[in-house]
Amino acid sequence: MSDESTPATRADLEFLKNELLERIKRSETTLLREFRKWAISFDSRFHANQTLVEGFSERMVSLEERVSDLERRL
């Protein structure tokens, strides 16, 4: 487009359409990349917490067994 006072031609509109589609595509790609980074980080934290909880569960079972043994002795 040469100037704001002249009407847009089909070529101008096609150029703007392609420019807009390209910007949308770049935005989508950027968002998806950032979301993937977040998802990988979240997955890592989730698995670390899951391991920690499993460890606590094992300790809890062990403590429950010890308490049961003590209660039987009484």
Secondary structure, DSSP 8 states (H G I E B T S, - for coil): ---TTS---HHHHHHHHHHHHHHHHHHHHHHHHHHHHHHHHHHHHHHHHHHHHHHHHHHHHHHHHHHHHHHHH-
